[in-house]
Amino acid sequence: MPNITEKPKQNLHSFLECNVELDLTSLDADVAILGIPHADPYSMEQINNDQANAPTAVRQASILASDGPSQWDFDLGGTIFDNKPVRMVDCGDVIGNPRDIAGNSIRAEDAVRLIRRSGALPIIIGGDHGVPVPVLRAYSDEGPIYVVQIDAHLDWLDQLNGVTEGFSSPMRRASEMPHVSGMHQIGLRNQGSATAAEVEAAIAYGSNLVTAEYLHDEGIEKVLSQIPDGRNYYITFDADGLDPSIMPAVAGPAPGGVTYLQACKLIRGLVAKGNVVGMDIVELTPSRDLNEISSITASRLIINLVGWATRSGYFDKKDK
């Protein structure tokens, strides 16, 4: 099988300068960082938008977000890997072809399947929010999966311009997957593509809609308590779900979003409640960033997941 990923762009930094491993058929890792720059565009102009540059931007910022695995991290109360032999690799970016949109999706799904087959935890850097559609398909043999979305928007659109797997549709597509058992959608606010019909469809499915106002009034601990225990969780972070003060680099900034500490507590809480089997960060638009804070925030969320998964014993279950 030929490689379906390529080196990080311009041969710049890998995430946290970890080893690069492009042969996913013989992957030997606990954590696999994977860039998926391209999803299913709604128009010709969106085939190669700036969000496709986010994997590179986050990798570059990761060296600002961390001084390395041996340094004390106050988010985690110790070093990232907690003095354990956790193996993290960067699998580069899924190869994109503007003339083969369907092939981009197939390659993304295949890459995640291979990572999961190796036993590694995939952490995805997008790309727009269409990226989780092929990613979640890759878990079809591992269900049930409970999806936790952090987003300002509902993402329940059925189609636009005949495109059914674009960035406004991932939660509707996820709801149609037999191995997805339910979802929480956290941080909803402002306006997006959702009409009353989309909201009604999400409620009819049984999605748990958590507005940003409810989150701030009741606290992340209460929201966590309402998420079912003991599940396999997949976390999808739309960058605009986070507050613009920490994530300005988005196409549609909306005041009042999820804070950094709330996001970190959510990750930590889900790791404690069950198994986080994957995470993505999508919709980051590097050209709109300020002092790289958005890419640094994305890097810190990845570091928090790796650190708390390490402390939970998640990687101890694998044969070393």
N, C-alpha and C positions, 0 to 999 in steps of 0.2 A: 504494500500500500504506500503510495507516495506521500510525502509530508503534506499536511493540510494547513500547517502554520508556517510563518516566516519570522525571521529575527525581528526584535523591536526596531522600529524605524531608525535609520541613520546610524545603526549600531551604537546608539547611546546607552544610557543606563538601563539595566533590567530593574525590576522592582526590588528595592533594597539591595541592589547589586548582587542578587542571588544568581546562581548558575542558570544558564539558558539551556533548555532541553526541548528540542523540536520533534524528536521521534516519539510520538505519543503511543506507539505500539509496544514500546519497552520502557515505559515511564516507571521510575523508581522514586517516588516522592510521597510526602504526606499532604503538602499544599501545592496546588498548581495555579499560578497566576496566568490568566488567558485574556488577551485582548480580542474583542469582536467589534471591529470598527464599523461594519456595514450591516444594516438590516434591510427591511423592505420599504423603499421610499414611496411617497405619494406622488412625486413629480420628478421630472428630469433634473430639476435644480437640487433636489435632495439626495441624488445618488452619491455625491461625495461632499457632504456638509461638514462643518467644522467639528461636529461631535465625533467624527471619525478620527480626529487628532487627539481625543481624550486619553486613549491608552498610553500614548507617548508622553503627554503632559503629566499624567499621574505617576508614571515611572520616574520621570525627571524630578518631580516634587518629592518623591518618597525619600530622597536623601536629605531633604530639608525637614521631613516629618519624623525622621529617626536618625540617631547617630550610630545605629548599628545594634545588632542583637545582644551585645555584651553590656550595653548601657542600661541603667535603671530607668524604668518607665512608670511614672506615677499613675497613669491610667490603669495599669495592671498590677501595681504593687510589687514589681520585680522586673526581670528581663523578659523580653518578648517570648522566648522559648522556654523560660523557667528552668534553664540548665538541663533541658531534655534534648535528646538527639532528633529534633524535628527537622525534616528535610523539606525545604521550600524551594521550588524551581519556578522559573518564568518560561512559559511555553510559547512566548511570542504572540503574534497576531494571526487570527484566521485569515487566510489569503482571500482577498476580495477581487471580484471581477465585475466591473460595471455592466458588462454585456451578459452576465449570467446571475441575475438576482436570485433565482431559485437555487442555483448552485451555492451561493453564499450561505443560504440558510441550511442547506444540506451539510456543507463543510462545518458550520458552527455546531450543528447537532452531533455530527460524527466526532468532532474534537472533544466535546463534553462527554460523550459516551466512552471514548477511549480513556479519558482522565478518570471517570468513575470506575471503569473496569479495572484500572490499576489500583483502586482504593484510595486515591487522593481526593482531597477536598478542592473543588473548583471555585475560584474567585474570579469573577468576570468583570472586565472593564470595557464598557461600551463607548461609542455607539449610542444610538437612540433607543427608546424604550420598546421598539420592536424586537430587540435582541433577546429578551427572555423567552420569546415564543419558541424558537428552536432549542434554546437551552432547556426549558422545561420538558420539551418532548423527549430529550435524552434521558429523562428519569422514568420513562414509561415502565421499565422493568423493576423499579424500586419503590413503587407506591405503597401506601398512600403518602402524598406530599402535601403539606399545609403551607400555603403561600402567605407571606407577610410582606405587604407592599408599603413603602413610605413614599408618599406622592401628594402633591397639591391637587392632582386631578384623578378622575375616576377610571379613565382608560377602558371604557366599556363600549366604545364605538364598534359597530359591526363591520362597516366598510366605508372607504372614502376613495373616490375615483376607481372603484373596483378592487382596491387593495384591502385585503382583510387581515393582514398581519403587520400593519403599520404601528407607529408609536402611540396611537390613541386606542389601540385594540388589545393590548396584551392580557388584560385581566379577563375580558370576555373569552378570548381564545383559551386561556388557562382554565376557565370554568368549564370548558367543553372537553377537557382532557380527563379520561376516566380515572387516571391515577392521582389527580388533584382532588383532595377531600374537602377543601374549604379554604377560606382566606380572610385575613384582616387587612383593611385598607386604612392606613393611618396618616393623618396630617392633611386631610381634605379641606380645601378652602378656595376662595376666589371663584373664578369661572374658567371653564375649559370647554372641551368638545361635548360634554354630557348634556343631553336634553332630559326632560322628565322621563322619556321612554327608557333611556339608558339607566337612569337611577332606579326606576321600577324594575328593570331587568336584573340589576345587581342585587336588589333586595329580594326579588323572587328566587334568585339562585341561593340566597342565604349568606351573601357576603356581609361581613361585619364592617360597617362604615363608621370610621372614627374621625370626626372633624378635628381640626387643629384647636378650635375653641374648647372642645371636650377634653382633649389631651392636656391643654394648659390648665384648665380648671380642675380636673380630677387627678392629673398626674400620671406619669408613665407607669408607676407601679400598679395602678388600678387597671390600666389598659392591658398590661402584661397578665394580670390575674384573670382576665376575660378570654385570653387565648388558651385553647385546650392544651393540657399537659401531655407530655410523653409522645409528641409527634416528631416526624421528620420535617424540619422547617426549611423552606427556601426563602431567603430574604432578597427582595429587589428594591434598591434605593434609586428612585428617580431623583436626580440632583435638586430639582425644584421643590421636592418635598421638604428639604431642609431650608432653614431660614436664610434669606439672602445675606444676612450679616456674616454668615460663615460659608455661604455657597452662592456668591453673586454671579458665577459664570454659567448662567442658564438662559434659555431662550425666552422663558416667561416667568420672571421673578414675581413672587407673591409674598407680601409681608405676613409675618405671624407663623412661620413654619416651625418644623421640628428643630430643636436646639441640638448642639453637639452632645451635651451631656445626656439629653433624652435618648439620642440615637445610640450612644455607648451603653446606656443602661438597658435599652431594648436588646441589643446584641448579647450583652452579658446575661440578661434574663432568659432569653431564648436558649442559649447554650445550657443554662442550668435546668430548664424545663424539659428538654429533650435533646434531639440531635439536629444541629444546623448542618444540612448536607450541601449547601451551596449559597453563594451570595453574588449579586451583581451591583455595580454602580454605573448608571447610565445617564444620558442627557446632559453631561457636563460639556460646556462649550468654551474651550480654552481661550479663544480670542476675547471673551468678555470677562476674563478673570482679573482680579486686583491683587497684586503682590503674591500671586500663586496660592492664595488662601483656599480656593475651591479645591485645587488638586491636592493641597496638603491635607485638607479635611477628608477627602476621599481616601488618601493614603492612611490617615489615622484610623478610619473606620475599618479598613482592611487589617491593620495591625491589631486593633482591638479584637476582631474576630479570631485571628490566629492566636493571639495571646490567651483569650478565654477558652478557646477550644483546647489549647495545650493544657491549661490548668484543669479542665474538666476530665482529662484522661482520654479524650476522643481519639488521639493518635496512638495511645498505648494499646488500643485494640488491634492494631495492625502488627503483623509479624515484622520484626526488624531484620 
